């Protein structure tokens, strides 16, 4: 299966509304087990900073789900997300 065309189509749908984007991110978290480990690591790293304002760079953000998670879970963090696509 070609991943990029499917991803591009789903991203196009998710960009239409914030509600669809949230549903899309929930689906990604269900499908990809690694997202649990990534979110756990983000929580551990940023919680260890004690609520201080930190800068986070999500280089190669892909679909942006971890940047969105970080920004929503840690509002004091300055989150920057970049991707080549």
Buried (B, 14 or more C-beta within 10 A) or exposed (E): EEEEEEEEEBBEEBEEEEEEBEEBBEEBBEEEEEBEEBBEEBBEEBEEEEEEEBEBEBEEBBBBBBBBBBBEEBEEBEBEBEEEE
